Amino acid sequence: MAVFKQLLSQAHRHYSFPKSHQSLLSLLTRNRPFSDQPPPNSSPRNPIPIQPVSYAVKEPNPENKEIPPPAATESQPQGPATGQSSSPPEQNPGGPDQDVRASWTREEIRYVKDTPIISPVSYQARVAPLPEDRVAAEEVKEDDELETERRRIEAENQNMMRRVLRVQEEKVPFPTLIRTDDSKKGKVVYDLKDAIQLVKANAKRNFEETFEAHIKLTPELRRTDLKLSGSVLLPHGCGKNFRVAVFAEGDAAEEAREAGAACVGGKELVDRIKRGEEKFRYDRCFATREMMIYVPKIAKFLKRGLMPNPDNGTVTNDISRAVREAISQTIMFQKDKSAIVHVPLGKVTYPEEALRENIGAFVNALLHAKPAGLKKSSKYAGYVSTFHICSTMGSSVPVTMQSVSMAVDRYNKLRLQA
């Protein structure tokens, strides 16, 4: 509104207005209810002067200290436009800081930042050492000092001995750990006589255990082209009654019955076993060459190792002799995939001499069954690696090959005398 009045006053200087316009202007100036300023002068020729305002420049604080803001009650608003001033602010009896803040001017308050009077400061927590820790530290320090002094005295003594007595210092080798290789400590190998006694002493089961032999052959015999199988008639038997079955017809069947075979039959026996009418519960099985056309049809019904095979002598036309040998404690042997032979050689209740003769007879047959394709081997070396004997539920006992060779030689002498 003040600007509007100024424009009107400037225009009045250059133009002359009629009296009607002057009355209108006076009417407008009288009817301003929203004006906060006192009414202007009656003379329109005197404009309202504009007073310039300037602010003092704030000097920088040399100590870089932040000035706390004044209290809210220190700066009181001015009174109304009537020119009456408000009552002075109440002084806080808090201390001299309140008096200083009360003496600030309005220009100084404009540059005060709103920050706390005292900035918070945090310190790291400290734990006082306990008396026990101090004592332990002192003891460790004393021990270190004593150890250092001891080493210094020993070094001086050694230097004195070398200088005065010219004693040469003994050179002690650096200590090293010596590892004992327990893997090279094998089992104790026993003589055949002592091994038999040990096996008989360890057999403490409620049933009559079987005396067994396990022979590990050279690794070269793991080849599939090298076959090893055979049979041997033990002088004292193996302590088991074998039931023999024979597949034959005609005169061969009659010879088998006379020799003591438990089951004899031809094509009709094969058909009964194939239909399941006859269960094959026999320990040995023989067949003639003519019956090998029908026997392979029941191979899945036969136990492992019972299938007649020309290699082990179970396919033959001399049935009477084969049955008599099977009934008279003849055992068959062959190597497995690991080149190991497992055979029963009697019962642990047999006398020691009988078991020794059975071992000699078996090893003699094993030597005769050595494959022809095995190279770089003598009688035992390069053919037999280890020889162990044991009972059915007992631990194995290694036997020296020298004592086994002596048992074979004795068996051959007894057979020649007979």
Secondary structure as a PSIPRED ss2 file (coil, helix, strand):
# PSIPRED VFORMAT (PSIPRED V4.0)

   1 M C   1.000  0.000  0.000
   2 A H   0.000  1.000  0.000
   3 V H   0.000  1.000  0.000
   4 F H   0.000  1.000  0.000
   5 K H   0.000  1.000  0.000
   6 Q H   0.000  1.000  0.000
   7 L H   0.000  1.000  0.000
   8 L H   0.000  1.000  0.000
   9 S H   0.000  1.000  0.000
  10 Q H   0.000  1.000  0.000
  11 A H   0.000  1.000  0.000
  12 H H   0.000  1.000  0.000
  13 R H   0.000  1.000  0.000
  14 H H   0.000  1.000  0.000
  15 Y C   1.000  0.000  0.000
  16 S C   1.000  0.000  0.000
  17 F C   1.000  0.000  0.000
  18 P C   1.000  0.000  0.000
  19 K H   0.000  1.000  0.000
  20 S H   0.000  1.000  0.000
  21 H H   0.000  1.000  0.000
  22 Q H   0.000  1.000  0.000
  23 S H   0.000  1.000  0.000
  24 L H   0.000  1.000  0.000
  25 L H   0.000  1.000  0.000
  26 S H   0.000  1.000  0.000
  27 L H   0.000  1.000  0.000
  28 L H   0.000  1.000  0.000
  29 T H   0.000  1.000  0.000
  30 R H   0.000  1.000  0.000
  31 N C   1.000  0.000  0.000
  32 R C   1.000  0.000  0.000
  33 P C   1.000  0.000  0.000
  34 F C   1.000  0.000  0.000
  35 S C   1.000  0.000  0.000
  36 D C   1.000  0.000  0.000
  37 Q C   1.000  0.000  0.000
  38 P C   1.000  0.000  0.000
  39 P C   1.000  0.000  0.000
  40 P C   1.000  0.000  0.000
  41 N C   1.000  0.000  0.000
  42 S C   1.000  0.000  0.000
  43 S C   1.000  0.000  0.000
  44 P C   1.000  0.000  0.000
  45 R C   1.000  0.000  0.000
  46 N C   1.000  0.000  0.000
  47 P C   1.000  0.000  0.000
  48 I C   1.000  0.000  0.000
  49 P C   1.000  0.000  0.000
  50 I C   1.000  0.000  0.000
  51 Q C   1.000  0.000  0.000
  52 P C   1.000  0.000  0.000
  53 V C   1.000  0.000  0.000
  54 S C   1.000  0.000  0.000
  55 Y C   1.000  0.000  0.000
  56 A C   1.000  0.000  0.000
  57 V C   1.000  0.000  0.000
  58 K C   1.000  0.000  0.000
  59 E C   1.000  0.000  0.000
  60 P C   1.000  0.000  0.000
  61 N C   1.000  0.000  0.000
  62 P C   1.000  0.000  0.000
  63 E C   1.000  0.000  0.000
  64 N C   1.000  0.000  0.000
  65 K C   1.000  0.000  0.000
  66 E C   1.000  0.000  0.000
  67 I C   1.000  0.000  0.000
  68 P C   1.000  0.000  0.000
  69 P C   1.000  0.000  0.000
  70 P C   1.000  0.000  0.000
  71 A C   1.000  0.000  0.000
  72 A C   1.000  0.000  0.000
  73 T C   1.000  0.000  0.000
  74 E C   1.000  0.000  0.000
  75 S C   1.000  0.000  0.000
  76 Q C   1.000  0.000  0.000
  77 P C   1.000  0.000  0.000
  78 Q C   1.000  0.000  0.000
  79 G C   1.000  0.000  0.000
  80 P C   1.000  0.000  0.000
  81 A C   1.000  0.000  0.000
  82 T C   1.000  0.000  0.000
  83 G C   1.000  0.000  0.000
  84 Q C   1.000  0.000  0.000
  85 S C   1.000  0.000  0.000
  86 S C   1.000  0.000  0.000
  87 S C   1.000  0.000  0.000
  88 P C   1.000  0.000  0.000
  89 P C   1.000  0.000  0.000
  90 E C   1.000  0.000  0.000
  91 Q C   1.000  0.000  0.000
  92 N C   1.000  0.000  0.000
  93 P C   1.000  0.000  0.000
  94 G C   1.000  0.000  0.000
  95 G C   1.000  0.000  0.000
  96 P H   0.000  1.000  0.000
  97 D H   0.000  1.000  0.000
  98 Q H   0.000  1.000  0.000
  99 D H   0.000  1.000  0.000
 100 V H   0.000  1.000  0.000
 101 R H   0.000  1.000  0.000
 102 A H   0.000  1.000  0.000
 103 S C   1.000  0.000  0.000
 104 W C   1.000  0.000  0.000
 105 T C   1.000  0.000  0.000
 106 R H   0.000  1.000  0.000
 107 E H   0.000  1.000  0.000
 108 E H   0.000  1.000  0.000
 109 I H   0.000  1.000  0.000
 110 R H   0.000  1.000  0.000
 111 Y C   1.000  0.000  0.000
 112 V C   1.000  0.000  0.000
 113 K C   1.000  0.000  0.000
 114 D C   1.000  0.000  0.000
 115 T C   1.000  0.000  0.000
 116 P C   1.000  0.000  0.000
 117 I C   1.000  0.000  0.000
 118 I C   1.000  0.000  0.000
 119 S C   1.000  0.000  0.000
 120 P C   1.000  0.000  0.000
 121 V C   1.000  0.000  0.000
 122 S C   1.000  0.000  0.000
 123 Y C   1.000  0.000  0.000
 124 Q C   1.000  0.000  0.000
 125 A C   1.000  0.000  0.000
 126 R C   1.000  0.000  0.000
 127 V C   1.000  0.000  0.000
 128 A C   1.000  0.000  0.000
 129 P C   1.000  0.000  0.000
 130 L C   1.000  0.000  0.000
 131 P H   0.000  1.000  0.000
 132 E H   0.000  1.000  0.000
 133 D H   0.000  1.000  0.000
 134 R H   0.000  1.000  0.000
 135 V H   0.000  1.000  0.000
 136 A H   0.000  1.000  0.000
 137 A H   0.000  1.000  0.000
 138 E H   0.000  1.000  0.000
 139 E H   0.000  1.000  0.000
 140 V H   0.000  1.000  0.000
 141 K H   0.000  1.000  0.000
 142 E H   0.000  1.000  0.000
 143 D H   0.000  1.000  0.000
 144 D H   0.000  1.000  0.000
 145 E H   0.000  1.000  0.000
 146 L H   0.000  1.000  0.000
 147 E H   0.000  1.000  0.000
 148 T H   0.000  1.000  0.000
 149 E H   0.000  1.000  0.000
 150 R H   0.000  1.000  0.000
 151 R H   0.000  1.000  0.000
 152 R H   0.000  1.000  0.000
 153 I H   0.000  1.000  0.000
 154 E H   0.000  1.000  0.000
 155 A H   0.000  1.000  0.000
 156 E H   0.000  1.000  0.000
 157 N H   0.000  1.000  0.000
 158 Q H   0.000  1.000  0.000
 159 N H   0.000  1.000  0.000
 160 M H   0.000  1.000  0.000
 161 M H   0.000  1.000  0.000
 162 R H   0.000  1.000  0.000
 163 R H   0.000  1.000  0.000
 164 V H   0.000  1.000  0.000
 165 L H   0.000  1.000  0.000
 166 R C   1.000  0.000  0.000
 167 V C   1.000  0.000  0.000
 168 Q C   1.000  0.000  0.000
 169 E C   1.000  0.000  0.000
 170 E C   1.000  0.000  0.000
 171 K C   1.000  0.000  0.000
 172 V C   1.000  0.000  0.000
 173 P C   1.000  0.000  0.000
 174 F C   1.000  0.000  0.000
 175 P C   1.000  0.000  0.000
 176 T C   1.000  0.000  0.000
 177 L C   1.000  0.000  0.000
 178 I C   1.000  0.000  0.000
 179 R C   1.000  0.000  0.000
 180 T C   1.000  0.000  0.000
 181 D C   1.000  0.000  0.000
 182 D H   0.000  1.000  0.000
 183 S H   0.000  1.000  0.000
 184 K H   0.000  1.000  0.000
 185 K C   1.000  0.000  0.000
 186 G C   1.000  0.000  0.000
 187 K C   1.000  0.000  0.000
 188 V C   1.000  0.000  0.000
 189 V C   1.000  0.000  0.000
 190 Y E   0.000  0.000  1.000
 191 D C   1.000  0.000  0.000
 192 L H   0.000  1.000  0.000
 193 K H   0.000  1.000  0.000
 194 D H   0.000  1.000  0.000
 195 A H   0.000  1.000  0.000
 196 I H   0.000  1.000  0.000
 197 Q H   0.000  1.000  0.000
 198 L H   0.000  1.000  0.000
 199 V H   0.000  1.000  0.000
 200 K H   0.000  1.000  0.000
 201 A H   0.000  1.000  0.000
 202 N H   0.000  1.000  0.000
 203 A C   1.000  0.000  0.000
 204 K C   1.000  0.000  0.000
 205 R C   1.000  0.000  0.000
 206 N C   1.000  0.000  0.000
 207 F C   1.000  0.000  0.000
 208 E C   1.000  0.000  0.000
 209 E C   1.000  0.000  0.000
 210 T E   0.000  0.000  1.000
 211 F E   0.000  0.000  1.000
 212 E E   0.000  0.000  1.000
 213 A E   0.000  0.000  1.000
 214 H E   0.000  0.000  1.000
 215 I E   0.000  0.000  1.000
 216 K E   0.000  0.000  1.000
 217 L E   0.000  0.000  1.000
 218 T C   1.000  0.000  0.000
 219 P H   0.000  1.000  0.000
 220 E H   0.000  1.000  0.000
 221 L H   0.000  1.000  0.000
 222 R H   0.000  1.000  0.000
 223 R C   1.000  0.000  0.000
 224 T C   1.000  0.000  0.000
 225 D C   1.000  0.000  0.000
 226 L C   1.000  0.000  0.000
 227 K C   1.000  0.000  0.000
 228 L C   1.000  0.000  0.000
 229 S E   0.000  0.000  1.000
 230 G E   0.000  0.000  1.000
 231 S E   0.000  0.000  1.000
 232 V E   0.000  0.000  1.000
 233 L E   0.000  0.000  1.000
 234 L C   1.000  0.000  0.000
 235 P C   1.000  0.000  0.000
 236 H C   1.000  0.000  0.000
 237 G C   1.000  0.000  0.000
 238 C C   1.000  0.000  0.000
 239 G C   1.000  0.000  0.000
 240 K C   1.000  0.000  0.000
 241 N C   1.000  0.000  0.000
 242 F C   1.000  0.000  0.000
 243 R C   1.000  0.000  0.000
 244 V E   0.000  0.000  1.000
 245 A E   0.000  0.000  1.000
 246 V E   0.000  0.000  1.000
 247 F E   0.000  0.000  1.000
 248 A C   1.000  0.000  0.000
 249 E C   1.000  0.000  0.000
 250 G C   1.000  0.000  0.000
 251 D H   0.000  1.000  0.000
 252 A H   0.000  1.000  0.000
 253 A H   0.000  1.000  0.000
 254 E H   0.000  1.000  0.000
 255 E H   0.000  1.000  0.000
 256 A H   0.000  1.000  0.000
 257 R H   0.000  1.000  0.000
 258 E H   0.000  1.000  0.000
 259 A H   0.000  1.000  0.000
 260 G C   1.000  0.000  0.000
 261 A C   1.000  0.000  0.000
 262 A C   1.000  0.000  0.000
 263 C E   0.000  0.000  1.000
 264 V E   0.000  0.000  1.000
 265 G E   0.000  0.000  1.000
 266 G C   1.000  0.000  0.000
 267 K H   0.000  1.000  0.000
 268 E H   0.000  1.000  0.000
 269 L H   0.000  1.000  0.000
 270 V H   0.000  1.000  0.000
 271 D H   0.000  1.000  0.000
 272 R H   0.000  1.000  0.000
 273 I H   0.000  1.000  0.000
 274 K H   0.000  1.000  0.000
 275 R H   0.000  1.000  0.000
 276 G C   1.000  0.000  0.000
 277 E C   1.000  0.000  0.000
 278 E C   1.000  0.000  0.000
 279 K C   1.000  0.000  0.000
 280 F C   1.000  0.000  0.000
 281 R C   1.000  0.000  0.000
 282 Y C   1.000  0.000  0.000
 283 D C   1.000  0.000  0.000
 284 R E   0.000  0.000  1.000
 285 C E   0.000  0.000  1.000
 286 F E   0.000  0.000  1.000
 287 A E   0.000  0.000  1.000
 288 T C   1.000  0.000  0.000
 289 R C   1.000  0.000  0.000
 290 E H   0.000  1.000  0.000
 291 M H   0.000  1.000  0.000
 292 M H   0.000  1.000  0.000
 293 I H   0.000  1.000  0.000
 294 Y C   1.000  0.000  0.000
 295 V H   0.000  1.000  0.000
 296 P H   0.000  1.000  0.000
 297 K H   0.000  1.000  0.000
 298 I H   0.000  1.000  0.000
 299 A H   0.000  1.000  0.000
 300 K H   0.000  1.000  0.000
 301 F H   0.000  1.000  0.000
 302 L C   1.000  0.000  0.000
 303 K C   1.000  0.000  0.000
 304 R C   1.000  0.000  0.000
 305 G C   1.000  0.000  0.000
 306 L C   1.000  0.000  0.000
 307 M C   1.000  0.000  0.000
 308 P C   1.000  0.000  0.000
 309 N C   1.000  0.000  0.000
 310 P H   0.000  1.000  0.000
 311 D H   0.000  1.000  0.000
 312 N H   0.000  1.000  0.000
 313 G C   1.000  0.000  0.000
 314 T C   1.000  0.000  0.000
 315 V E   0.000  0.000  1.000
 316 T C   1.000  0.000  0.000
 317 N C   1.000  0.000  0.000
 318 D C   1.000  0.000  0.000
 319 I H   0.000  1.000  0.000
 320 S H   0.000  1.000  0.000
 321 R H   0.000  1.000  0.000
 322 A H   0.000  1.000  0.000
 323 V H   0.000  1.000  0.000
 324 R H   0.000  1.000  0.000
 325 E H   0.000  1.000  0.000
 326 A H   0.000  1.000  0.000
 327 I H   0.000  1.000  0.000
 328 S C   1.000  0.000  0.000
 329 Q C   1.000  0.000  0.000
 330 T E   0.000  0.000  1.000
 331 I E   0.000  0.000  1.000
 332 M E   0.000  0.000  1.000
 333 F E   0.000  0.000  1.000
 334 Q E   0.000  0.000  1.000
 335 K C   1.000  0.000  0.000
 336 D C   1.000  0.000  0.000
 337 K C   1.000  0.000  0.000
 338 S C   1.000  0.000  0.000
 339 A C   1.000  0.000  0.000
 340 I E   0.000  0.000  1.000
 341 V E   0.000  0.000  1.000
 342 H E   0.000  0.000  1.000
 343 V E   0.000  0.000  1.000
 344 P E   0.000  0.000  1.000
 345 L E   0.000  0.000  1.000
 346 G E   0.000  0.000  1.000
 347 K E   0.000  0.000  1.000
 348 V C   1.000  0.000  0.000
 349 T C   1.000  0.000  0.000
 350 Y C   1.000  0.000  0.000
 351 P C   1.000  0.000  0.000
 352 E H   0.000  1.000  0.000
 353 E H   0.000  1.000  0.000
 354 A H   0.000  1.000  0.000
 355 L H   0.000  1.000  0.000
 356 R H   0.000  1.000  0.000
 357 E H   0.000  1.000  0.000
 358 N H   0.000  1.000  0.000
 359 I H   0.000  1.000  0.000
 360 G H   0.000  1.000  0.000
 361 A H   0.000  1.000  0.000
 362 F H   0.000  1.000  0.000
 363 V H   0.000  1.000  0.000
 364 N H   0.000  1.000  0.000
 365 A H   0.000  1.000  0.000
 366 L H   0.000  1.000  0.000
 367 L H   0.000  1.000  0.000
 368 H H   0.000  1.000  0.000
 369 A C   1.000  0.000  0.000
 370 K C   1.000  0.000  0.000
 371 P C   1.000  0.000  0.000
 372 A C   1.000  0.000  0.000
 373 G C   1.000  0.000  0.000
 374 L C   1.000  0.000  0.000
 375 K C   1.000  0.000  0.000
 376 K C   1.000  0.000  0.000
 377 S C   1.000  0.000  0.000
 378 S C   1.000  0.000  0.000
 379 K C   1.000  0.000  0.000
 380 Y C   1.000  0.000  0.000
 381 A C   1.000  0.000  0.000
 382 G C   1.000  0.000  0.000
 383 Y C   1.000  0.000  0.000
 384 V E   0.000  0.000  1.000
 385 S E   0.000  0.000  1.000
 386 T E   0.000  0.000  1.000
 387 F E   0.000  0.000  1.000
 388 H E   0.000  0.000  1.000
 389 I E   0.000  0.000  1.000
 390 C E   0.000  0.000  1.000
 391 S C   1.000  0.000  0.000
 392 T C   1.000  0.000  0.000
 393 M C   1.000  0.000  0.000
 394 G C   1.000  0.000  0.000
 395 S C   1.000  0.000  0.000
 396 S C   1.000  0.000  0.000
 397 V E   0.000  0.000  1.000
 398 P E   0.000  0.000  1.000
 399 V E   0.000  0.000  1.000
 400 T C   1.000  0.000  0.000
 401 M H   0.000  1.000  0.000
 402 Q H   0.000  1.000  0.000
 403 S H   0.000  1.000  0.000
 404 V H   0.000  1.000  0.000
 405 S H   0.000  1.000  0.000
 406 M H   0.000  1.000  0.000
 407 A H   0.000  1.000  0.000
 408 V H   0.000  1.000  0.000
 409 D H   0.000  1.000  0.000
 410 R H   0.000  1.000  0.000
 411 Y H   0.000  1.000  0.000
 412 N H   0.000  1.000  0.000
 413 K H   0.000  1.000  0.000
 414 L H   0.000  1.000  0.000
 415 R H   0.000  1.000  0.000
 416 L H   0.000  1.000  0.000
 417 Q H   0.000  1.000  0.000
 418 A C   1.000  0.000  0.000
